[in-house]
Amino acid sequence: MNWIDAVSSLSRQNRDLVIVTVLTVEGSAPRNRATKMVVDIDDIHDTIGGGKLEFEVILEARLLIKAAVPETLTKTYNLGQDLSQCCGGRVTVLFECIPANSFNVILFGAGHVGKAIASIITQLPCRLTWIDSRKSLITQLMQDSRFKKVDFQIMESPTLEVERCPVNAYHLVMTHSHEIDMELVEAILSRKDARFCGLIGSRSKSVKFRNRLIKKGFSKAEISSLTCPVGISGLNGKSPMEIAVSVAAQLMKLQQETMITRDKNPEKGQILKYQDTA
C-alpha cells in the first residue's frame, strides 16, 4: 500500500499514524527529497530507503504514536557517522504524528432527536458512529451529504453492537423502543469502560430504568454512571434541536474536562464518569 492510500485507510479505521517526509538531502542518501512513508503501530507503508535510517525513523515514529498527541518533529541523521551507512550523506526528516480521534460518540437511534444531534456532532472534532435497527432509514441517511463522514451501522443485536464499540466512548441512547433502550443501557453499563452513558427521556423514565437496573443486580455506582435525562441541567427545551444543543454542549464540556484531567494526571485520565445531577 502506498503512503497516500495508507493515510486514507488508517484514517477511516481511526488508527494512529505518522507521516514521514524526507525534507532535505545533503550528499548521498537512499531516497530523494520529498519521499514519504507512513508508520502505524503495527506496520509501515512505502519506504524512505530501508536500512538503519528507516529503522531509526520507525522507532522515532512509534514513540510519537505512544505519546498520543498531535505533533510535528524534525530530526537530522548523519548516515555515515551516526548510522554507519555506506552512502554517508545527511538527511533531515519531518515527522507528522496524527493520533486517532479519542472523542468517539456512539449514537443509538435515528429519530428526530438523533438526526438533530448528528447534524451538530458532525461539525465537532469527534468521530460519530450512528446505529439504528431500521435498515431503510439508515440507507436514506447515508445519502445525506451532511453525514458523509459518519460511520453508519445497522443494529442486529443491542448487546453485540455495544461490544463492538471502542473503549472510553460517549454513548447516546435514544432509539424508538424503550426495550431496546434498556438492553443498550444494560450492555453499556456492563462494559464498565464507557466514558458516558446518556439516555433520552423524562425523569419518570429515569426512575423506571434505574429501578429495573437495581432488580437486575447493577450496583449503585454502576447505576449512578447513567445520565438520564441526557443534556445539560437547566436547558429544558423539548424540540429536537433544543435537546440536541443541550446534549452536544454536555459532551463537549465532559470532553474538555477529560482532557484537562488527562493532561494533569495521564495515568488517571482514561475514564471519567459524568455524574447525573437529577
N, C-alpha and C positions, 0 to 999 in steps of 0.2 A: 504494500500500500504506500503510495507516495505521500509526502507530508501534507499536501492540501486535502486529500481525501481523509487522512488521519485526523486532522483538525475537525473536519465536518463530522466524522463518525464518533470521535470521542466526545465532542460537544453534545451530540444527540443523546449519548449514553450518560451524560453528566459525569464525566470522568476527569480527574486532574490531568493536566498536561503541561509540558514546557516546550515552547518553540525555540529551537536553537538556530542561530544565524551566524555565519562567518562574516564578521564586519570588515576586517582588514586582513590583508596578507602581505608580509614582507619576506622576500626570498622564496625559497622552495617550500611548498606545502601540498598536502594531499588533494585539496579541493580549492576552487576559486572563491573569491569574494561573492557574497550573497547566496551561497549554498545553504540550504536549510535541512533540518531534520526535526522530528517530533519525538519526544520521550514521554512515556507514561510510566506508571509504577511497575508494569509487567513487561513492557515491550518497547522497541524503537521502530521508527518508520522513516525510511530514507537514510541517508548517511552523509557525514561530513568527511568521510575518507577512511574510516576504520583506524586500526592501530591504537597506540597508547593515548593519542589525543582524544579519539572518540570515547575510549574507556573512561578517561578522566572527566570528560564532558557529561557523560551519562551519570556518573556518580554525583557530580555537582547538581545536575538537573533533579535527581531524585531527592537530594537534600532539600531543595526548594519545594518539591511536592510534599514532603513530610511536614514542612513548616506550614503548609496550607494557607498561605496568604498571597494575594496578587503582588508580584514583584518583578522588576527588571534588574538585571545584573550584567555587567561586562567583566570579562576576565581574559587576560593575555597569557598565552602559552609559548614559551621558547622550546621549539620542538626538539632541537638537539641537546641543549644544555639541561632542560628540565625533564624531558621525556625520553631522551636517548633515541629519537627517531632520526634516521639517516638523512631525511630531506632537510633538516636543520633550519627551517625558516621560523618565522614569528607570526602567530595567528591570534587575533582578538575575536572573541566570541561573545555574542549577545544572548542572554537567557531571558525569555519572557514566560513567567510562570502564570498559568491560568487555572486556579483551583476550581474544583467542582462547586456548583452552587449549593450551599448548605441550607438555604432558605427554601425548603420543599413544602409546598402546600398541596394537600390531597383533598379534593372537593368531591364529596359523595352527594349526587343529586343535581339534576339538570332542569329543575323547575324555574319559576320566575326569579326567585331569590338567587338561586345558583347562577343563572345567566347574568344577573346584575353584579354579583361578586366576581365572576370570571372576567367581566368587562373591565373591572378595576384592577384585579390581581395581575392580569396580563400586562399591565403598564408599570408594575412594580418590579424591583430586582429580585425576582424569585422564579422558581420552577413550579409550574402548575400541572398536576395530574388530575383529570376530571373523569369521574366514573359514574355510570348510570346503568341500570339494568335494561333500559329501553333502547334497543338497537336502532330503531328508526329515528329516534330523537338524537342520538349520538351521531348518526350518519348525517343528519341535517346540520348539526352544529359544526361538523368537520368541514363543511363547505363555506362557513362564515370566515371571511378574511381577518376578522378581529381575533380569531382564535387559532391562527396558523401555527403558533409556537406551543400550543397546548398539547400535552400527551393524553389523548383520549383512550379510555378503556371501557369495554362493555362488561358489566358485572355479571359473573356467573354464580359466585358464592360470596357473600359478605365476608366470611372468615378468610377465605382464600385470598380475596383482594387485599385485605389488611395485612396478611402475611407477606405479600409481595412488596409492601411499602418500605421505603428506606427508614433507617433509624432517625430519631430526633425530628420527625416530620410534624407539621401542623395539620391536624385532621379537622375537617369541617363536615359535619353530618347533617344533611338536610334532604333526605330522599322523600318520595311520595308516600312512603309506608312507615308507620310507627314501628311495626315489627322488624322491618329491615333496619331502621334506625337503631333499634335495641340490639340487634345482632352485631351491628357495626361497633356500637359503643362497647359492648362486651369484649369484642375482639381487640379493639384498640387499647382498652384498659388492661387486658390480659398480657399484652406485649410488654408493658412496663417501661417502654423506651420512647413513648411519644412525647414530644415537647409540648403539645397542646391537643386537647380533645374538646372541640366546641360543638354543641348540639343546638339546633334551632328549636324554638318552642316557647310556650308560656311558662310561667312559674309553676302552674299546676302540672304541666308535663314534666317539668324538672323534678317535682316531688314524686310523681308516679315512677319515673325512671329510677330515681335513687332508691325508692322502696323496693323495686324489683331487683336492683343490684344487691341490696342487703340480703334479700331472700336467696339470691344465687351465691352468696358467700363472699362477695367482694368486701375487702377491708375498708375501714373508714378513710384511710389515707388514699386508697385507690379511687374511691368514690369522690373524694374532695378534688381530685385532679380533673373531673368532668366539669366543664363550664357550660351551664345552661340556666337561663337563656344566653346564647352567644352574643357578643357585641359589647361595646363599652357601656358601663353603667351610666345612666343619666341621659343617654340618647334613646329616646323612646318612640321614634318614628316607626311606622308599621308598613310603609310602602317598600317594595323590593329594593329600590335604590337607597332609601334611608337605612335599611338594615345592612345593605352591602357596604356603605360608607363606614358604619359603626364597626362591622366585622373587620374590614380592611385596616382601619385605624388600630384596632385591638392587636391584630397580628403584627403590624409594623412596630407598635410600642413594645410588644414582647420580644420581637427580634432584636431591637436596639438594646433592650435590657440584657438579652442573652449575650450579645457581642461585647457589651461592657464587662459583664461578668467573666467572659472568656479571656478578655484582654488582661484583667486583673488577676485571675486565677485560672490559667489554662487547664489545669487538671480537674477543676470543678465546674467548668463552663459548658459541659456537654449537654446536660438535661436540666432544664429549668421549667418547673411547673407553674402554670398560671392559676392562681387561686381565685375561685369564683366568689364574688362578694355578695351573691344572692342569699 
